[in-house]
Amino acid sequence: MKYIISRFLNLIHKNKINWFCTIYANLMFLPFKEARKLPILIYGKCTIYNICGKIKFIGPIRYGMLRIGITDPVRSFHSQSFINIKGELHVGNNVVLRRGINLEIDKSANVIIEDDVYIGDNNTIISKNRIHIGKATRVGNNTTFMDTDFHYMVNLANNIVKKCTTDVFIGKNNWIGGNCIIKKGTKTPVGTIVAGPFTMVGKDYINLIPEYSIIGGSPAKLIAEGFRRINNCQTEIQLSKHFSDSNNTTYMFSSSVDLNKVCLPN
Protein backbone atom coordinates (compact mmCIF):
# COMPACT_ATOMS: atom_id res chain seq x y z
CA MET A 1 0.00 0.00 0.00
CA LYS A 2 2.84 2.42 0.86
CA TYR A 3 4.40 1.69 -2.53
CA ILE A 4 1.13 2.49 -4.33
CA ILE A 5 0.68 5.74 -2.39
CA SER A 6 4.30 6.71 -3.08
CA ARG A 7 3.91 6.11 -6.83
CA PHE A 8 0.65 8.09 -6.84
CA LEU A 9 2.24 11.09 -5.10
CA ASN A 10 5.20 10.92 -7.44
CA LEU A 11 2.82 10.92 -10.42
CA ILE A 12 1.05 14.02 -9.07
CA HIS A 13 4.33 15.91 -8.63
CA LYS A 14 5.64 14.83 -12.01
CA ASN A 15 2.51 15.82 -13.92
CA LYS A 16 1.67 19.13 -12.26
CA ILE A 17 1.33 21.46 -15.25
CA ASN A 18 2.19 25.14 -14.87
CA TRP A 19 -0.85 26.36 -16.75
CA PHE A 20 0.17 30.02 -16.77
CA CYS A 21 3.53 29.31 -18.44
CA THR A 22 1.97 26.68 -20.70
CA ILE A 23 -0.71 29.01 -22.11
CA TYR A 24 1.71 31.94 -22.29
CA ALA A 25 4.35 29.94 -24.20
CA ASN A 26 1.86 28.52 -26.69
CA LEU A 27 0.33 31.93 -27.44
CA MET A 28 3.67 33.75 -27.69
CA PHE A 29 5.65 31.24 -29.75
CA LEU A 30 2.94 29.83 -32.04
CA PRO A 31 0.14 31.03 -34.32
CA PHE A 32 -3.20 30.86 -32.51
CA LYS A 33 -4.43 28.02 -34.73
CA GLU A 34 -1.56 25.87 -33.41
CA ALA A 35 -1.42 27.36 -29.91
CA ARG A 36 -5.00 26.35 -29.07
CA LYS A 37 -4.00 22.68 -29.35
CA LEU A 38 -1.39 23.17 -26.58
CA PRO A 39 1.53 21.31 -28.19
CA ILE A 40 3.80 22.85 -25.51
CA LEU A 41 3.32 21.73 -21.91
CA ILE A 42 5.39 23.31 -19.12
CA TYR A 43 5.66 21.75 -15.68
CA GLY A 44 6.84 23.31 -12.41
CA LYS A 45 8.86 26.48 -12.02
CA CYS A 46 9.90 28.08 -15.29
CA THR A 47 11.16 31.48 -16.41
CA ILE A 48 10.39 32.45 -20.01
CA TYR A 49 12.93 35.20 -20.51
CA ASN A 50 12.47 36.01 -24.18
CA ILE A 51 9.62 35.50 -26.65
CA CYS A 52 11.13 37.09 -29.77
CA GLY A 53 11.83 33.72 -31.41
CA LYS A 54 9.67 30.96 -32.86
CA ILE A 55 8.91 27.34 -32.07
CA LYS A 56 8.11 25.24 -35.14
CA PHE A 57 6.85 21.67 -34.91
CA ILE A 58 7.94 18.93 -37.29
CA GLY A 59 4.76 17.10 -38.27
CA PRO A 60 1.06 17.49 -37.45
CA ILE A 61 0.32 19.62 -34.36
CA ARG A 62 -1.16 17.81 -31.39
CA TYR A 63 -1.39 18.15 -27.62
CA GLY A 64 1.82 17.75 -25.59
CA MET A 65 4.39 17.29 -28.37
CA LEU A 66 6.98 19.21 -26.31
CA ARG A 67 7.04 18.72 -22.53
CA ILE A 68 9.30 21.00 -20.51
CA GLY A 69 10.02 20.64 -16.79
CA ILE A 70 8.89 17.09 -16.02
CA THR A 71 10.56 15.93 -12.81
CA ASP A 72 10.27 13.74 -9.74
CA PRO A 73 10.85 14.49 -6.02
CA VAL A 74 14.24 12.75 -6.00
CA ARG A 75 16.13 14.70 -8.64
CA SER A 76 15.28 18.16 -10.02
CA PHE A 77 12.04 18.88 -8.16
CA HIS A 78 13.34 22.22 -6.80
CA SER A 79 15.11 23.30 -10.00
CA GLN A 80 13.77 25.98 -12.30
CA SER A 81 13.63 25.79 -16.09
CA PHE A 82 14.87 28.76 -18.11
CA ILE A 83 13.69 29.48 -21.68
CA ASN A 84 15.34 32.19 -23.77
CA ILE A 85 14.41 31.82 -27.45
CA LYS A 86 15.38 34.62 -29.80
CA GLY A 87 15.96 32.37 -32.83
CA GLU A 88 14.10 29.22 -33.85
CA LEU A 89 13.43 25.94 -32.08
CA HIS A 90 12.28 23.10 -34.37
CA VAL A 91 10.69 20.24 -32.44
CA GLY A 92 9.47 16.77 -33.39
CA ASN A 93 6.92 14.64 -31.56
CA ASN A 94 7.27 13.29 -28.02
CA VAL A 95 10.17 15.53 -26.97
CA VAL A 96 10.95 15.90 -23.24
CA LEU A 97 13.19 18.54 -21.69
CA ARG A 98 13.24 17.72 -18.00
CA ARG A 99 13.25 20.31 -15.23
CA GLY A 100 16.22 22.61 -14.86
CA ILE A 101 16.71 22.94 -18.61
CA ASN A 102 18.56 26.10 -19.62
CA LEU A 103 17.63 26.67 -23.26
CA GLU A 104 19.20 29.71 -24.91
CA ILE A 105 18.87 30.24 -28.67
CA ASP A 106 20.44 33.37 -30.16
CA LYS A 107 18.65 35.54 -32.71
CA SER A 108 20.41 34.08 -35.75
CA ALA A 109 20.55 30.49 -34.40
CA ASN A 110 18.29 27.47 -34.61
CA VAL A 111 18.03 24.28 -32.59
CA ILE A 112 16.46 21.15 -34.08
CA ILE A 113 15.24 18.37 -31.78
CA GLU A 114 13.77 15.38 -33.59
CA ASP A 115 11.12 12.85 -32.46
CA ASP A 116 11.42 10.89 -29.20
CA VAL A 117 14.32 12.89 -27.78
CA TYR A 118 14.59 12.83 -23.97
CA ILE A 119 16.92 15.33 -22.30
CA GLY A 120 17.59 14.85 -18.59
CA ASP A 121 17.62 17.10 -15.55
CA ASN A 122 19.52 20.38 -15.29
CA ASN A 123 20.90 20.34 -18.84
CA THR A 124 22.07 23.37 -20.79
CA ILE A 125 21.64 24.01 -24.51
CA ILE A 126 23.22 27.23 -25.81
CA SER A 127 23.15 27.94 -29.54
CA LYS A 128 24.51 30.88 -31.46
CA ASN A 129 24.54 28.97 -34.75
CA ARG A 130 22.94 25.50 -35.09
CA ILE A 131 22.45 22.44 -32.89
CA HIS A 132 20.73 19.34 -34.28
CA ILE A 133 19.78 16.43 -32.00
CA GLY A 134 18.71 13.29 -33.85
CA LYS A 135 15.69 11.08 -33.34
CA ALA A 136 15.43 8.87 -30.23
CA THR A 137 18.50 10.37 -28.56
CA ARG A 138 18.70 10.26 -24.76
CA VAL A 139 20.77 12.61 -22.60
CA GLY A 140 21.67 12.18 -18.93
CA ASN A 141 21.66 14.87 -16.24
CA ASN A 142 23.85 17.99 -16.01
CA THR A 143 25.17 17.88 -19.58
CA THR A 144 25.95 20.98 -21.64
CA PHE A 145 25.56 21.51 -25.40
CA MET A 146 27.13 24.61 -26.96
CA ASP A 147 28.00 25.45 -30.55
CA THR A 148 30.20 28.38 -29.56
CA ASP A 149 33.30 29.24 -27.53
CA PHE A 150 31.70 32.64 -26.75
CA HIS A 151 34.95 34.48 -27.56
CA TYR A 152 37.58 34.87 -30.27
CA MET A 153 41.31 34.15 -30.12
CA VAL A 154 44.10 35.50 -32.26
CA ASN A 155 46.99 33.25 -33.29
CA LEU A 156 50.09 35.27 -32.39
CA ALA A 157 52.16 33.45 -35.04
CA ASN A 158 50.08 34.73 -37.98
CA ASN A 159 47.47 37.14 -36.52
CA ILE A 160 44.64 34.87 -37.78
CA VAL A 161 41.31 34.81 -35.92
CA LYS A 162 38.99 31.85 -36.49
CA LYS A 163 35.20 31.78 -36.25
CA CYS A 164 34.10 30.90 -32.72
CA THR A 165 30.89 29.03 -33.70
CA THR A 166 30.51 25.68 -35.48
CA ASP A 167 27.42 23.49 -35.93
CA VAL A 168 26.71 20.58 -33.58
CA PHE A 169 25.10 17.44 -35.03
CA ILE A 170 24.07 14.52 -32.80
CA GLY A 171 23.11 11.39 -34.76
CA LYS A 172 19.99 9.31 -34.27
CA ASN A 173 19.60 7.00 -31.29
CA ASN A 174 22.59 8.42 -29.42
CA TRP A 175 23.01 8.00 -25.67
CA ILE A 176 24.89 10.84 -23.96
CA GLY A 177 25.72 10.28 -20.32
CA GLY A 178 25.44 12.76 -17.48
CA ASN A 179 27.96 15.51 -16.69
CA CYS A 180 29.34 15.65 -20.24
CA ILE A 181 30.22 18.64 -22.41
CA ILE A 182 29.27 18.69 -26.09
CA LYS A 183 31.27 21.49 -27.69
CA LYS A 184 31.15 23.29 -31.03
CA GLY A 185 31.94 21.15 -34.08
CA THR A 186 30.73 17.91 -32.52
CA LYS A 187 29.28 15.37 -34.98
CA THR A 188 28.38 11.83 -33.98
CA PRO A 189 27.17 8.88 -36.08
CA VAL A 190 24.05 6.79 -35.46
CA GLY A 191 23.93 4.97 -32.13
CA THR A 192 26.94 6.65 -30.52
CA ILE A 193 27.23 6.22 -26.74
CA VAL A 194 29.05 9.06 -24.98
CA ALA A 195 30.20 7.64 -21.65
CA GLY A 196 29.74 9.88 -18.64
CA PRO A 197 30.72 11.51 -16.47
CA PHE A 198 33.19 14.20 -17.53
CA THR A 199 33.52 13.31 -21.20
CA MET A 200 34.22 16.26 -23.49
CA VAL A 201 33.31 15.92 -27.17
CA GLY A 202 34.33 18.54 -29.69
CA LYS A 203 35.05 17.20 -33.18
CA ASP A 204 33.57 15.30 -36.13
CA TYR A 205 33.47 11.58 -35.24
CA ILE A 206 31.35 10.48 -38.21
CA ASN A 207 34.36 9.41 -40.28
CA LEU A 208 36.50 8.46 -37.28
CA ILE A 209 34.37 5.82 -35.59
CA PRO A 210 31.76 3.28 -36.78
CA GLU A 211 28.10 3.48 -35.85
CA TYR A 212 27.14 2.03 -32.43
CA SER A 213 30.44 2.86 -30.76
CA ILE A 214 31.28 3.99 -27.22
CA ILE A 215 33.46 7.07 -26.79
CA GLY A 216 34.70 8.68 -23.59
CA GLY A 217 37.37 10.79 -21.95
CA SER A 218 38.52 14.38 -22.32
CA PRO A 219 38.90 14.74 -25.23
CA ALA A 220 36.69 11.77 -26.13
CA LYS A 221 38.28 8.73 -27.78
CA LEU A 222 36.95 5.41 -29.03
CA ILE A 223 36.45 2.92 -26.19
CA ALA A 224 34.53 0.08 -27.86
CA GLU A 225 32.62 -0.81 -31.02
CA GLY A 226 29.42 -2.74 -31.67
CA PHE A 227 27.29 -1.72 -28.66
CA ARG A 228 23.75 -0.43 -28.88
CA ARG A 229 21.70 1.12 -26.11
CA ILE A 230 18.29 -0.45 -25.50
CA ASN A 231 15.88 2.44 -25.61
CA ASN A 232 12.58 0.55 -25.47
CA CYS A 233 10.50 0.57 -22.27
CA GLN A 234 8.84 -2.79 -22.96
CA THR A 235 12.19 -4.49 -23.60
CA GLU A 236 13.65 -2.97 -20.43
CA ILE A 237 10.73 -4.34 -18.39
CA GLN A 238 11.21 -7.81 -19.88
CA LEU A 239 14.95 -7.77 -19.19
CA SER A 240 14.46 -6.53 -15.61
CA LYS A 241 12.00 -9.35 -14.99
CA HIS A 242 14.43 -11.89 -16.46
CA PHE A 243 17.29 -10.80 -14.23
CA SER A 244 15.12 -10.56 -11.10
CA ASP A 245 13.59 -14.02 -11.66
CA SER A 246 16.86 -15.84 -12.36
CA ASN A 247 20.49 -15.97 -11.27
CA ASN A 248 21.71 -15.46 -14.83
CA THR A 249 23.87 -12.38 -15.37
CA THR A 250 23.40 -12.39 -19.15
CA TYR A 251 20.57 -12.62 -21.67
CA MET A 252 20.89 -13.40 -25.37
CA PHE A 253 18.41 -12.29 -28.02
CA SER A 254 17.53 -14.83 -30.69
CA SER A 255 19.26 -14.32 -34.03
CA SER A 256 15.81 -13.89 -35.59
CA VAL A 257 14.95 -10.90 -33.39
CA ASP A 258 14.73 -7.52 -35.11
CA LEU A 259 17.02 -5.39 -32.93
CA ASN A 260 15.38 -2.21 -34.19
CA LYS A 261 12.11 -3.31 -32.60
CA VAL A 262 13.67 -4.21 -29.23
CA CYS A 263 16.06 -1.25 -29.06
CA LEU A 264 14.10 1.72 -30.42
CA PRO A 265 11.27 3.48 -28.52
CA ASN A 266 7.80 1.90 -28.62
C-alpha positions as CSV (number, residue, x, y, z in Angstrom):
1,M,0.0,0.0,0.0
2,K,2.8,2.4,0.9
3,Y,4.4,1.7,-2.5
4,I,1.1,2.5,-4.3
5,I,0.7,5.7,-2.4
6,S,4.3,6.7,-3.1
7,R,3.9,6.1,-6.8
8,F,0.7,8.1,-6.8
9,L,2.2,11.1,-5.1
10,N,5.2,10.9,-7.4
11,L,2.8,10.9,-10.4
12,I,1.1,14.0,-9.1
13,H,4.3,15.9,-8.6
14,K,5.6,14.8,-12.0
15,N,2.5,15.8,-13.9
16,K,1.7,19.1,-12.3
17,I,1.3,21.5,-15.2
18,N,2.2,25.1,-14.9
19,W,-0.9,26.4,-16.7
20,F,0.2,30.0,-16.8
21,C,3.5,29.3,-18.4
22,T,2.0,26.7,-20.7
23,I,-0.7,29.0,-22.1
24,Y,1.7,31.9,-22.3
25,A,4.3,29.9,-24.2
26,N,1.9,28.5,-26.7
27,L,0.3,31.9,-27.4
28,M,3.7,33.7,-27.7
29,F,5.6,31.2,-29.7
30,L,2.9,29.8,-32.0
31,P,0.1,31.0,-34.3
32,F,-3.2,30.9,-32.5
33,K,-4.4,28.0,-34.7
34,E,-1.6,25.9,-33.4
35,A,-1.4,27.4,-29.9
36,R,-5.0,26.3,-29.1
37,K,-4.0,22.7,-29.4
38,L,-1.4,23.2,-26.6
39,P,1.5,21.3,-28.2
40,I,3.8,22.8,-25.5
41,L,3.3,21.7,-21.9
42,I,5.4,23.3,-19.1
43,Y,5.7,21.7,-15.7
44,G,6.8,23.3,-12.4
45,K,8.9,26.5,-12.0
46,C,9.9,28.1,-15.3
47,T,11.2,31.5,-16.4
48,I,10.4,32.4,-20.0
49,Y,12.9,35.2,-20.5
50,N,12.5,36.0,-24.2
51,I,9.6,35.5,-26.7
52,C,11.1,37.1,-29.8
53,G,11.8,33.7,-31.4
54,K,9.7,31.0,-32.9
55,I,8.9,27.3,-32.1
56,K,8.1,25.2,-35.1
57,F,6.9,21.7,-34.9
58,I,7.9,18.9,-37.3
59,G,4.8,17.1,-38.3
60,P,1.1,17.5,-37.4
61,I,0.3,19.6,-34.4
62,R,-1.2,17.8,-31.4
63,Y,-1.4,18.1,-27.6
64,G,1.8,17.7,-25.6
65,M,4.4,17.3,-28.4
66,L,7.0,19.2,-26.3
67,R,7.0,18.7,-22.5
68,I,9.3,21.0,-20.5
69,G,10.0,20.6,-16.8
70,I,8.9,17.1,-16.0
71,T,10.6,15.9,-12.8
72,D,10.3,13.7,-9.7
73,P,10.9,14.5,-6.0
74,V,14.2,12.7,-6.0
75,R,16.1,14.7,-8.6
76,S,15.3,18.2,-10.0
77,F,12.0,18.9,-8.2
78,H,13.3,22.2,-6.8
79,S,15.1,23.3,-10.0
80,Q,13.8,26.0,-12.3
81,S,13.6,25.8,-16.1
82,F,14.9,28.8,-18.1
83,I,13.7,29.5,-21.7
84,N,15.3,32.2,-23.8
85,I,14.4,31.8,-27.4
86,K,15.4,34.6,-29.8
87,G,16.0,32.4,-32.8
88,E,14.1,29.2,-33.9
89,L,13.4,25.9,-32.1
90,H,12.3,23.1,-34.4
91,V,10.7,20.2,-32.4
92,G,9.5,16.8,-33.4
93,N,6.9,14.6,-31.6
94,N,7.3,13.3,-28.0
95,V,10.2,15.5,-27.0
96,V,10.9,15.9,-23.2
97,L,13.2,18.5,-21.7
98,R,13.2,17.7,-18.0
99,R,13.2,20.3,-15.2
100,G,16.2,22.6,-14.9
101,I,16.7,22.9,-18.6
102,N,18.6,26.1,-19.6
103,L,17.6,26.7,-23.3
104,E,19.2,29.7,-24.9
105,I,18.9,30.2,-28.7
106,D,20.4,33.4,-30.2
107,K,18.7,35.5,-32.7
108,S,20.4,34.1,-35.8
109,A,20.5,30.5,-34.4
110,N,18.3,27.5,-34.6
111,V,18.0,24.3,-32.6
112,I,16.5,21.2,-34.1
113,I,15.2,18.4,-31.8
114,E,13.8,15.4,-33.6
115,D,11.1,12.8,-32.5
116,D,11.4,10.9,-29.2
117,V,14.3,12.9,-27.8
118,Y,14.6,12.8,-24.0
119,I,16.9,15.3,-22.3
120,G,17.6,14.8,-18.6
121,D,17.6,17.1,-15.5
122,N,19.5,20.4,-15.3
123,N,20.9,20.3,-18.8
124,T,22.1,23.4,-20.8
125,I,21.6,24.0,-24.5
126,I,23.2,27.2,-25.8
127,S,23.2,27.9,-29.5
128,K,24.5,30.9,-31.5
129,N,24.5,29.0,-34.8
130,R,22.9,25.5,-35.1
131,I,22.5,22.4,-32.9
132,H,20.7,19.3,-34.3
133,I,19.8,16.4,-32.0
134,G,18.7,13.3,-33.9
135,K,15.7,11.1,-33.3
136,A,15.4,8.9,-30.2
137,T,18.5,10.4,-28.6
138,R,18.7,10.3,-24.8
139,V,20.8,12.6,-22.6
140,G,21.7,12.2,-18.9
141,N,21.7,14.9,-16.2
142,N,23.8,18.0,-16.0
143,T,25.2,17.9,-19.6
144,T,26.0,21.0,-21.6
145,F,25.6,21.5,-25.4
146,M,27.1,24.6,-27.0
147,D,28.0,25.4,-30.6
148,T,30.2,28.4,-29.6
149,D,33.3,29.2,-27.5
150,F,31.7,32.6,-26.7
151,H,35.0,34.5,-27.6
152,Y,37.6,34.9,-30.3
153,M,41.3,34.1,-30.1
154,V,44.1,35.5,-32.3
155,N,47.0,33.3,-33.3
156,L,50.1,35.3,-32.4
157,A,52.2,33.5,-35.0
158,N,50.1,34.7,-38.0
159,N,47.5,37.1,-36.5
160,I,44.6,34.9,-37.8
161,V,41.3,34.8,-35.9
162,K,39.0,31.8,-36.5
163,K,35.2,31.8,-36.3
164,C,34.1,30.9,-32.7
165,T,30.9,29.0,-33.7
166,T,30.5,25.7,-35.5
167,D,27.4,23.5,-35.9
168,V,26.7,20.6,-33.6
169,F,25.1,17.4,-35.0
170,I,24.1,14.5,-32.8
171,G,23.1,11.4,-34.8
172,K,20.0,9.3,-34.3
173,N,19.6,7.0,-31.3
174,N,22.6,8.4,-29.4
175,W,23.0,8.0,-25.7
176,I,24.9,10.8,-24.0
177,G,25.7,10.3,-20.3
178,G,25.4,12.8,-17.5
179,N,28.0,15.5,-16.7
180,C,29.3,15.6,-20.2
181,I,30.2,18.6,-22.4
182,I,29.3,18.7,-26.1
183,K,31.3,21.5,-27.7
184,K,31.2,23.3,-31.0
185,G,31.9,21.2,-34.1
186,T,30.7,17.9,-32.5
187,K,29.3,15.4,-35.0
188,T,28.4,11.8,-34.0
189,P,27.2,8.9,-36.1
190,V,24.0,6.8,-35.5
191,G,23.9,5.0,-32.1
192,T,26.9,6.6,-30.5
193,I,27.2,6.2,-26.7
194,V,29.1,9.1,-25.0
195,A,30.2,7.6,-21.6
196,G,29.7,9.9,-18.6
197,P,30.7,11.5,-16.5
198,F,33.2,14.2,-17.5
199,T,33.5,13.3,-21.2
200,M,34.2,16.3,-23.5
201,V,33.3,15.9,-27.2
202,G,34.3,18.5,-29.7
203,K,35.0,17.2,-33.2
204,D,33.6,15.3,-36.1
205,Y,33.5,11.6,-35.2
206,I,31.4,10.5,-38.2
207,N,34.4,9.4,-40.3
208,L,36.5,8.5,-37.3
209,I,34.4,5.8,-35.6
210,P,31.8,3.3,-36.8
211,E,28.1,3.5,-35.8
212,Y,27.1,2.0,-32.4
213,S,30.4,2.9,-30.8
214,I,31.3,4.0,-27.2
215,I,33.5,7.1,-26.8
216,G,34.7,8.7,-23.6
217,G,37.4,10.8,-22.0
218,S,38.5,14.4,-22.3
219,P,38.9,14.7,-25.2
220,A,36.7,11.8,-26.1
221,K,38.3,8.7,-27.8
222,L,36.9,5.4,-29.0
223,I,36.4,2.9,-26.2
224,A,34.5,0.1,-27.9
225,E,32.6,-0.8,-31.0
226,G,29.4,-2.7,-31.7
227,F,27.3,-1.7,-28.7
228,R,23.7,-0.4,-28.9
229,R,21.7,1.1,-26.1
230,I,18.3,-0.5,-25.5
231,N,15.9,2.4,-25.6
232,N,12.6,0.6,-25.5
233,C,10.5,0.6,-22.3
234,Q,8.8,-2.8,-23.0
235,T,12.2,-4.5,-23.6
236,E,13.7,-3.0,-20.4
237,I,10.7,-4.3,-18.4
238,Q,11.2,-7.8,-19.9
239,L,14.9,-7.8,-19.2
240,S,14.5,-6.5,-15.6
241,K,12.0,-9.3,-15.0
242,H,14.4,-11.9,-16.5
243,F,17.3,-10.8,-14.2
244,S,15.1,-10.6,-11.1
245,D,13.6,-14.0,-11.7
246,S,16.9,-15.8,-12.4
247,N,20.5,-16.0,-11.3
248,N,21.7,-15.5,-14.8
249,T,23.9,-12.4,-15.4
250,T,23.4,-12.4,-19.1
251,Y,20.6,-12.6,-21.7
252,M,20.9,-13.4,-25.4
253,F,18.4,-12.3,-28.0
254,S,17.5,-14.8,-30.7
255,S,19.3,-14.3,-34.0
256,S,15.8,-13.9,-35.6
257,V,14.9,-10.9,-33.4
258,D,14.7,-7.5,-35.1
259,L,17.0,-5.4,-32.9
260,N,15.4,-2.2,-34.2
261,K,12.1,-3.3,-32.6
262,V,13.7,-4.2,-29.2
263,C,16.1,-1.2,-29.1
264,L,14.1,1.7,-30.4
265,P,11.3,3.5,-28.5
266,N,7.8,1.9,-28.6
